[in-house]
Structures are given as C-alpha cells and as structure tokens.
C-alpha cells in the first residue's frame, strides 16, 4: 500500500510522520500561545469521479484572545473516489474521513497535545444554507455518537473543510 502524502502550498510534501513532527515542532517552538487544530474534508465532482480533500489546520493564537492569530500552517491530502452516487453518501464519507484523520492525529501527537492541553476540532462542509442543510442532524449525530467531546463545526465556522480543503478540490 502506498502511503498518502500530505502537502503544503509553501513547504512541499510530507509523509504522515514527518507532518506530525512539523506540527509538534510548530507547537513546541513557542508555548506562550494556544493552538487551535481542526480537521475537515471537502469534495468536488470531476466527471465520473469525486476528488476528496482532507486538511489539517494549526493556528497559533493569543491565549487571551483566540481571534488574534500569530501564525498558522495547514496540510492537505487528496484521493479520488468513483463510487459515491448521492449527496448524502458524499457528506457522510467526508465526515468519516474527517473523523479518521482527527483520531489518527490525536493518537500520533497524544503526548504533545496532552502537555499543551490541545484538542482537535472536526469541521464539516455543511451549513444552514443550500442542499447540505438536510444532513446537519446526521453529521452532528455521527460525531456525538463517538463521544460527548465531539462537537463538529459547520459553515460558516468550518474553515478546515470549507476553506482549506475546498481550495484544493478544484
């Protein structure tokens, strides 16, 4: 099996472990800040296939004002799927990829996240406007079924899915 590569617009390609090391180093280089980490997935149809893109975003923010950023980085990976036929299948598959990568990230960086009190937030590219609104309850129920701490963000707050991942689905 070929290992997936994670890309950044400015620093190139990384395997999973190298990406996790970059995230760890980014966090540990300055512990005077809080870190907001989010994972999200978006997709777009291209002919008969669908391009699925998942992203991991890491924001360094002021401890007292999370709206004041002090740097960020993000990584993304893509895969092509041909068997998703309905919008509901697409949305639920996006949500499952988001959860998978979120859990893998938490496991890989468990010690760092524990030391700095960092959690990972799932993001979904659904919202109150448009066709995806009918799936909000399903996606929220899926995440809440994984545990009480699983509160998925939706549009307009789901930047890991609706901005970072979306940028690379085209």
FENJOZI-V250686 format. One record per backbone hydrogen bond with DSSP energy under -1.0 kcal/mol. CO is the residue of the C=O (numbers start at 1). NH is the residue of the N-H. Records with the same first field share a line. If there is no record, write none. Layout:
BEGIN
CO: NH / NH
END
This chain:
BEGIN
6: 14
7: 76
8: 12
12: 8
14: 6
15: 19
16: 20
17: 21
18: 22
19: 23
20: 24
21: 25
22: 26
23: 27
24: 28
25: 29
34: 61
36: 59
37: 121
38: 57
39: 123
40: 55
42: 53
44: 51
46: 49
49: 46
50: 81
51: 44
52: 79
53: 42
54: 77
55: 40
56: 75
57: 38
58: 73
59: 36
60: 70
61: 34
65: 68
68: 62
71: 60
73: 58
75: 56
76: 7
77: 54
79: 52
81: 50
86: 90
87: 91
88: 92
89: 93
90: 94
91: 95
92: 96
93: 97
94: 98
95: 99
96: 100
97: 101
98: 102
99: 103
100: 104
101: 105
102: 106
103: 107
104: 108
105: 109
109: 113
110: 114
111: 115
112: 116
113: 118
121: 39
122: 153
124: 126
126: 155
130: 133
132: 135
133: 136
135: 139
136: 140
137: 141
138: 142
139: 143
140: 144
141: 145
143: 146
147: 150
149: 151
153: 124
154: 157
157: 159
158: 161 / 162
159: 163 / 164
160: 165
161: 166
163: 167
165: 168
166: 169
END
